[in-house]
Amino acid sequence: MAVQRPSFTPNYFLRDSSGATAILFALSLIPLFGVVGAAIDYASAHSTRTYLQNAADSAALAAVKTRDDATPGPHSVAQATFNANSNALPFPASINYNLLKTDDAATVRVQATLETSFLNLIGFPEFSVDVTARAVRPGFDAEIVLVLDYSSSMDGSKYESMRDGAIDLVKLLTDNLTSPRVKIGLVPFAEEVYLSLPGEHVVDGTPGTTWTNCTNDRKWPYTNSDTTPTADNESKWGRTDSDDTIDPTEYDECGNYPAASLVVRPLTDDHSGTVTQLEAMVPHAGTNIALGLQFGWQVVSANAPFTEGVSDGSKSKIIILLTDGRQHSDGWGSDGNHTVDNAIANIDGGCSAIKSNGITMITVAYELDDDDGKAQLSACASKGEYYFEGDESSIAEQFSDLGYALLNRYLHLTM
């Protein structure tokens, strides 16, 4: 059977509509592809913004953490941090980066230009992406006790370097001696600790009077406690290092402590007075780290005899312990004996108890040539970054690093 073919005339083409649907469908794909393409370009821009914001946040934090006198400085550190993070951008972009740094804040502004793929076809060749990050160091609220070794081995330029570093630390943490939000106390220790106590807190003391003298530690387990003395003499201070009673003649050498300004200074926001005492203190006698640590805890505690510390948890409590040697003085132990080994054990027990009470322990091994002593101080620190080793040439930098480590705990992003 023959197939009849249509005659091809101009009117035929005008009449035939069999391909109209295909043509209309093809034409409809143009806006559809435009919508899909725009979504892809917008998704690329959003992803780029997220990456740039993270990079800017990291750069701002790095800048405010870095001291202005550091090498490399805050601008270099922030730029390197930003570059390391922005290199992970999923899409190529032209980036303009800017950092504004002040003493307590850093602001990073980033402007990026991202080329479009699909929107370029309809006249939108690029996107602009802008992000800002600001990191600040808010006011520092803390109670800090400097427990400093003033034994005779610290004599000469050795203690002077330590003193100058400690003074700079006080200035750094108190906004150049002006901040009322920080309180600082001093516990200089040698063979004993010299201080004033209420008579009722001293062995066989008279209530209502003030007892001022050197003292050794309390009986165990009060050696590792910040509790207020009770009526029990074993909970009180005032013993000599040879028996359980007070014999003033055994403290004849104690006049050297106040003469050397080696006197416990309770927590105070009189920072100029703290610096004045630091400037006046000079070394004397032996080394009793355990006793210094015990009184450091007592000073920062809110429990009597020192009540300057808050008890409501509104301030960070910090003990900074520095020594250049190992324990040489005796201490009371669980065996009822007064020995060096017991005193060494009391350092470990005291550090553990202090940290379990939420107090930050910072330790400094200062020209300490003793691996066991270093290990003990390292274990005493609340964490690795709070253990420092220094000598005369580096102690100022170590104290500066310590101060910035504390201040940097309170950094946060604001935008």
Legacy VTK file of the C-alpha trace (Angstrom):
# vtk DataFile Version 3.0
C-alpha trace
ASCII
DATASET POLYDATA
POINTS 415 float
0.000 0.000 0.000
1.445 3.318 -0.967
2.008 5.945 1.712
0.498 9.281 0.917
2.881 12.096 1.719
1.733 15.636 2.383
2.406 18.203 -0.213
5.051 20.703 0.881
3.638 24.106 0.365
4.246 27.342 2.317
0.758 27.086 3.777
1.609 23.687 5.163
4.342 25.074 7.367
1.980 27.752 8.607
-0.664 25.213 9.421
1.524 22.502 11.073
1.794 22.844 14.899
3.341 19.495 15.834
6.636 21.099 17.156
5.123 24.020 19.086
5.173 22.260 22.446
8.846 21.467 22.147
9.651 25.031 21.212
7.635 26.442 24.116
9.275 23.970 26.517
12.718 24.977 25.329
11.894 28.623 25.775
10.573 27.973 29.286
13.910 26.423 30.301
15.639 29.785 30.062
14.067 31.321 33.205
14.155 27.920 34.898
17.904 27.649 34.372
18.197 31.260 35.560
16.463 30.449 38.846
18.543 27.309 39.398
21.724 29.139 38.428
20.951 32.004 40.796
20.398 29.523 43.622
23.788 27.950 42.937
25.531 31.326 42.868
23.804 32.430 46.072
24.796 29.161 47.770
28.404 29.789 46.729
28.257 33.290 48.192
26.764 32.012 51.453
29.444 29.334 51.781
32.142 31.935 51.089
30.682 34.233 53.754
30.737 31.412 56.323
34.387 30.600 55.609
35.409 34.258 55.704
33.548 34.862 58.984
35.352 31.947 60.632
38.675 33.210 59.286
37.970 36.762 60.502
36.899 35.489 63.962
40.120 33.496 64.316
42.231 36.456 63.178
40.574 38.874 65.633
41.109 36.481 68.546
44.730 35.906 67.520
45.357 39.661 67.364
43.945 40.480 70.780
45.849 37.554 72.326
49.199 38.767 70.995
51.199 41.375 72.884
52.027 44.555 71.014
55.729 44.061 71.771
55.778 40.425 70.676
57.677 39.121 67.660
55.805 38.550 65.422
53.334 41.244 66.485
49.530 41.112 66.559
49.105 42.313 62.963
51.431 39.648 61.570
49.921 36.898 63.716
46.376 37.895 62.750
47.232 38.069 59.047
48.873 34.632 59.136
45.881 33.203 60.995
43.455 34.707 58.498
45.470 33.449 55.530
45.619 29.920 56.927
41.849 29.823 57.297
40.867 31.689 54.128
42.978 29.333 52.024
40.223 26.794 52.598
37.686 28.891 50.653
35.636 26.564 48.424
35.380 29.185 45.665
37.936 31.702 44.342
37.446 35.260 45.528
39.283 38.566 45.552
39.801 39.494 49.228
40.543 42.803 50.953
41.554 42.335 54.636
41.930 45.033 57.318
42.780 44.871 61.064
42.249 47.601 63.653
44.026 46.758 66.939
43.830 48.554 70.288
45.103 47.460 73.710
42.012 45.444 74.609
40.227 44.851 71.293
40.808 43.842 67.698
38.454 44.367 64.765
38.875 42.529 61.461
36.958 43.680 58.385
36.950 41.606 55.211
35.530 42.507 51.810
35.482 39.836 49.117
34.390 39.813 45.485
33.076 36.492 44.162
32.533 35.911 40.447
29.172 34.424 39.476
28.697 31.564 37.054
25.049 31.633 36.031
23.961 35.121 37.047
26.718 36.469 34.851
24.554 35.426 31.867
21.873 37.923 32.861
24.113 40.816 33.767
25.272 40.069 37.355
28.969 39.185 36.997
29.924 39.213 40.713
28.805 39.201 44.367
30.235 41.342 47.182
30.659 39.578 50.531
31.492 41.668 53.636
32.169 40.301 57.154
33.346 41.865 60.427
34.751 40.229 63.559
35.572 41.938 66.847
37.337 40.310 69.790
37.640 42.040 73.166
39.318 41.461 76.489
36.772 42.546 79.109
37.603 43.583 82.640
39.542 41.050 84.686
37.864 40.007 87.971
40.233 38.043 90.152
41.820 37.499 93.552
45.471 36.613 93.195
48.098 35.669 95.756
51.794 35.756 94.890
53.554 33.096 96.966
57.199 33.982 96.446
60.387 32.280 97.594
62.572 34.725 99.523
65.053 32.224 100.882
68.719 33.205 101.041
69.445 31.426 97.727
67.425 34.164 96.022
69.958 36.834 97.023
71.546 39.342 94.647
70.394 40.004 91.093
68.403 36.765 91.130
65.662 38.094 93.381
65.850 41.520 91.736
64.948 40.046 88.345
62.110 38.105 89.931
60.924 41.235 91.776
60.894 43.346 88.606
58.970 40.653 86.720
56.432 40.350 89.540
55.899 44.126 89.582
55.313 44.155 85.819
52.848 41.295 86.261
50.902 43.241 88.889
50.760 46.254 86.576
49.587 44.132 83.651
46.806 42.406 85.587
45.576 45.610 87.247
45.519 47.885 84.193
48.608 49.735 85.401
47.603 49.669 89.104
44.148 51.168 88.542
41.688 48.262 88.511
39.520 47.838 91.636
38.217 44.553 90.188
41.487 42.769 90.951
42.807 42.103 94.454
46.350 40.915 95.034
47.976 39.481 98.159
51.583 38.601 98.978
52.956 35.610 100.876
56.757 35.843 100.966
58.188 32.692 102.518
61.600 31.659 103.750
62.117 29.195 106.629
58.935 30.513 108.252
56.151 32.924 107.372
55.722 36.201 109.276
52.228 37.598 109.818
49.635 38.879 112.275
46.905 36.550 113.563
44.021 36.844 116.018
45.099 35.455 119.384
42.353 32.816 119.299
43.945 31.297 116.159
47.308 30.751 117.852
48.322 27.875 120.111
47.582 28.965 123.707
46.899 32.473 122.376
44.717 35.072 124.066
41.361 35.747 122.340
40.785 39.372 121.461
44.484 40.133 120.999
46.671 40.228 117.899
49.638 37.901 117.658
52.423 39.046 115.303
55.377 36.768 114.731
56.856 34.016 112.618
55.016 30.723 112.548
55.387 27.195 111.326
52.589 25.011 109.990
49.529 23.643 111.741
49.200 19.998 112.663
48.155 17.537 109.981
45.516 17.340 108.393
45.056 21.116 108.826
48.270 21.520 106.848
46.222 20.871 103.700
43.158 22.908 104.584
41.886 26.505 104.540
39.541 25.985 107.481
39.379 28.492 110.312
41.077 27.278 113.515
38.795 25.857 116.155
39.284 25.474 119.907
41.543 22.505 119.157
45.186 23.580 119.430
46.114 21.218 116.599
44.121 23.433 114.212
46.047 26.562 115.254
49.272 28.234 114.210
52.089 29.557 116.371
54.143 26.425 116.898
57.865 26.426 116.574
59.493 23.784 114.423
60.628 21.736 117.433
57.599 21.227 119.666
53.901 21.848 120.132
54.121 24.954 122.305
55.086 28.563 121.760
58.523 29.517 122.969
59.148 33.153 121.953
62.878 32.725 122.471
62.927 30.334 119.513
61.720 33.150 117.295
64.527 35.580 118.064
65.467 35.640 114.383
61.992 36.733 113.339
62.861 40.399 113.624
64.658 39.959 110.308
61.389 39.247 108.492
59.668 42.613 108.984
63.019 44.340 108.533
63.184 42.666 105.101
59.479 43.448 104.462
58.788 39.695 104.361
55.304 40.061 105.830
52.057 38.510 104.598
49.950 41.100 102.769
46.215 40.243 102.645
44.213 40.667 99.446
43.874 44.326 98.529
43.159 46.592 95.578
45.823 49.024 96.837
48.118 48.006 93.999
50.582 50.812 94.525
51.077 49.546 98.089
51.633 46.030 96.751
54.321 47.307 94.392
55.932 49.274 97.228
56.232 46.100 99.315
57.590 44.117 96.373
60.239 46.781 95.895
61.246 46.539 99.568
61.373 42.758 100.089
64.810 41.104 100.319
65.752 37.433 100.897
66.326 35.787 104.265
66.893 32.251 105.662
65.724 28.821 104.404
63.000 27.363 102.162
59.538 26.307 103.310
57.442 25.940 100.159
54.732 23.937 101.905
54.128 26.653 104.493
54.053 29.404 101.878
51.530 27.399 99.877
49.340 26.849 102.963
49.179 30.563 103.707
48.658 31.402 100.038
45.509 29.305 100.153
44.455 30.854 103.443
44.874 34.406 102.092
42.807 33.793 98.943
40.142 31.928 100.921
37.155 33.698 102.456
37.695 31.790 105.702
39.177 33.548 108.747
41.744 34.648 109.724
41.812 36.298 106.270
38.369 37.373 105.134
39.196 39.726 102.262
38.373 37.066 99.655
34.865 36.644 98.308
32.955 33.437 98.898
30.256 33.780 96.238
32.296 32.613 93.257
32.102 36.012 91.552
35.876 36.251 91.139
38.528 33.884 89.849
40.910 32.786 92.598
44.521 32.257 91.612
47.675 31.258 93.487
51.032 31.884 91.800
53.811 29.882 93.473
57.451 30.626 92.611
60.484 28.898 94.067
64.130 28.387 93.174
64.689 25.287 95.305
63.167 22.297 96.992
61.571 21.999 100.414
64.219 22.160 103.176
62.077 22.786 106.268
60.139 20.233 108.276
56.378 19.827 108.175
53.745 17.969 110.162
52.511 14.735 108.608
49.868 12.072 109.186
52.402 10.097 111.228
52.550 12.890 113.822
56.171 13.679 112.982
57.731 16.934 111.837
59.981 16.016 108.882
61.100 17.282 105.480
59.485 14.280 103.784
56.169 15.136 105.388
56.507 18.729 104.230
57.219 17.584 100.656
54.121 15.393 100.792
52.138 18.372 102.075
53.017 20.300 98.898
51.408 17.569 96.808
48.419 17.300 99.138
47.996 21.058 99.320
48.108 21.487 95.547
45.486 18.783 95.037
43.183 20.249 97.694
43.566 23.787 96.357
42.712 22.763 92.794
39.752 20.660 93.941
38.359 23.816 95.537
38.268 25.597 92.177
41.409 27.680 92.693
43.816 28.013 89.771
47.371 26.972 90.602
50.208 28.546 88.628
53.766 27.441 89.377
57.135 28.856 88.374
60.386 26.924 88.637
62.902 29.751 88.857
66.471 28.668 88.080
65.562 25.360 89.682
68.172 22.715 88.878
66.268 19.749 90.250
64.194 17.416 88.074
62.112 16.144 91.001
61.361 19.695 92.080
60.336 20.654 88.538
58.127 17.584 88.265
56.417 18.444 91.542
55.744 22.028 90.473
54.521 20.897 87.058
52.077 18.454 88.655
50.927 21.197 91.037
49.896 23.534 88.185
46.249 23.466 87.145
47.240 22.688 83.555
50.336 22.552 81.402
50.189 26.162 80.237
50.259 27.289 83.894
53.667 25.771 84.617
56.653 27.963 83.772
60.416 27.575 83.930
62.533 30.712 83.996
65.911 32.172 84.833
67.185 35.701 85.416
67.206 36.501 81.723
63.750 35.122 80.988
61.705 35.597 84.166
60.272 38.937 83.001
59.047 37.330 79.776
57.680 34.335 81.705
55.674 36.608 84.002
54.428 38.514 80.957
53.361 35.277 79.258
51.672 34.225 82.490
49.761 37.496 82.690
48.560 37.295 79.113
47.585 33.647 79.586
45.308 34.768 82.422
43.883 37.763 80.567
43.261 35.698 77.441
40.939 33.382 79.368
38.376 36.173 79.222
38.477 36.953 75.496
35.246 36.790 73.536
33.819 37.713 70.152
31.246 40.512 70.149
30.073 40.495 66.543
LINES 1 416
415 0 1 2 3 4 5 6 7 8 9 10 11 12 13 14 15 16 17 18 19 20 21 22 23 24 25 26 27 28 29 30 31 32 33 34 35 36 37 38 39 40 41 42 43 44 45 46 47 48 49 50 51 52 53 54 55 56 57 58 59 60 61 62 63 64 65 66 67 68 69 70 71 72 73 74 75 76 77 78 79 80 81 82 83 84 85 86 87 88 89 90 91 92 93 94 95 96 97 98 99 100 101 102 103 104 105 106 107 108 109 110 111 112 113 114 115 116 117 118 119 120 121 122 123 124 125 126 127 128 129 130 131 132 133 134 135 136 137 138 139 140 141 142 143 144 145 146 147 148 149 150 151 152 153 154 155 156 157 158 159 160 161 162 163 164 165 166 167 168 169 170 171 172 173 174 175 176 177 178 179 180 181 182 183 184 185 186 187 188 189 190 191 192 193 194 195 196 197 198 199 200 201 202 203 204 205 206 207 208 209 210 211 212 213 214 215 216 217 218 219 220 221 222 223 224 225 226 227 228 229 230 231 232 233 234 235 236 237 238 239 240 241 242 243 244 245 246 247 248 249 250 251 252 253 254 255 256 257 258 259 260 261 262 263 264 265 266 267 268 269 270 271 272 273 274 275 276 277 278 279 280 281 282 283 284 285 286 287 288 289 290 291 292 293 294 295 296 297 298 299 300 301 302 303 304 305 306 307 308 309 310 311 312 313 314 315 316 317 318 319 320 321 322 323 324 325 326 327 328 329 330 331 332 333 334 335 336 337 338 339 340 341 342 343 344 345 346 347 348 349 350 351 352 353 354 355 356 357 358 359 360 361 362 363 364 365 366 367 368 369 370 371 372 373 374 375 376 377 378 379 380 381 382 383 384 385 386 387 388 389 390 391 392 393 394 395 396 397 398 399 400 401 402 403 404 405 406 407 408 409 410 411 412 413 414
